[in-house]
Amino acid sequence: MSTFLAFFLNSCVQPSVRKFGNRETIVLEDDSIQIRKADFVAYKQRPILGIERLHLVLDSLKDKRVAVVGNQTSMINNVHLVDTLLALKVNVVKVFAPEHGFRGEADAGEKVNNAIDTKTGLPLVSLYGNNKKPSDEQLADVDLVIFDIQDVGVRFYTFISTLHYVMEACAENNKKVIVLDRPNPNARYIDGPVLDMEFHSFVGMHPVPIVYGMTIGEYAMMINGEGWLEDCQQCDLRIIPCKNYNHNTFYSLPIPPSPNLKTDRAIALYPSLCLFEGTTVSLGRGTDKPFEIYGHPRFSDTTFQFIPVPMPGAKTSTQLNKRCYGYDLSTVDYRSINKLNLDYLINANHLLADSAVFINQNSFFNKLAGNDILKEQLHNCLSEQEIRQSWQKGIEEFKEIRKKYLLYD
């Protein structure tokens, strides 16, 4: 249906509405396409992404050398942003690729090398590993940067860190940044400890909660407005906002944003389960349900079991090739999730306290949590309510900052 609707919306033929029995149908005047009126209305009311509003910036791209920061999610109607720009005769000179690479196939943390895109012949410059920030040399032949990456609204998801470094490099080199905004699938709530800047890292660069309730466009405005770029520089920034969208709009991602976030449920569970990355607990990397299950060889009294194995996007993983006993969350009503679920961490800590090391990567766990307090709270067996209470003051202060940058009621 979407193909027909896209054709219809782009057609120069005038539509009309006719009744067939009790059903209203929109047809083209030559009867070449018939669409149920309800489908047409739903299509028109869907969120319209920044990439679909390129016409707003086309004039500013004329005679400019353009770089794109994008990956496999930089798509609309199965056409990549780079291909769209080239078809519009925009002078795209290179592509910057974040973690997981331009095609989104690399493992988390895997080195991504510079290369040439086989389809377009454009140079691909990795913004991961030792080159997280575009260099002066890499921006020398660029006038303007377009950023279009699907985010999931979680502090330790590294695309917002890439955004920061792109904005900072462009501020230093007097280059403009245009962000094509996209919905945040976890925008409906704010939760988690605010990052203590002592634990600043690539998986947490700013004093925000784990779940911050903003689109990536709004977040870019906050980076600029709060002076978080080095030396409080200001980036020449323009946001192309979405239409028909607010923070409570449910948005199903058409393309997985990274190899192990394969489903809407995994994306919704990710803020709660990713803290296991600093522990000996497997969260399903190397299975067909990453971020929808968790387990450990020494969990007891559980009937669910799985064995992580090497696979594309998870060549290595926690508890690789070991039988894990644990919990299947693949039936959780993910649309109703409106807070971090600390029960998973508390339960794992209880099950492993006397039988194995739980948090085995103290530094990394603290970077993910944004402090060294959560680890101690778990060690001291604090309740969820007690842990959550320690976040509240920081969350309320953040909400006041956040208000200044919201584009969507």
Buried (B, 14 or more C-beta within 10 A) or exposed (E): EEEBBEEBEEEEEEBEEEEEEEEBBBBBEEEEBEBBBEBBEEBEEBBBBBBBBBEEBEEEBEEBBBBBBBBBBBBBEEEBBBBBBBEEEBBBBBBBBBBBBBEBBBBBEBEBEEBEBEEBEBBBBBBBEEBBBBEEEBBEEBBBBBBBBBBBBBBBBBBBBBBBBBBBBBBBBEBBBBBBBBBBBBBBBBBBBBBBEEBBBBBBBBBBBBBBBBBBBBBBBBBBEBEBBEEEBEBBBBBBBBBEBBBEBEBEBEEBBBBBBBBBBBBBBBBBBBBBBBBBBBBBBBBEBBBBBBBBBBBEEBEBBBBBEEBEBBEEBBBBEBEBBBBBBBEBEBEEBEBBBBEBBBBBBEBBEEEBEBBEBEEBBBBBBBBBBBBEBBEEEBEBEEBBEBBEEBBEEBEEBBEEBBBBE
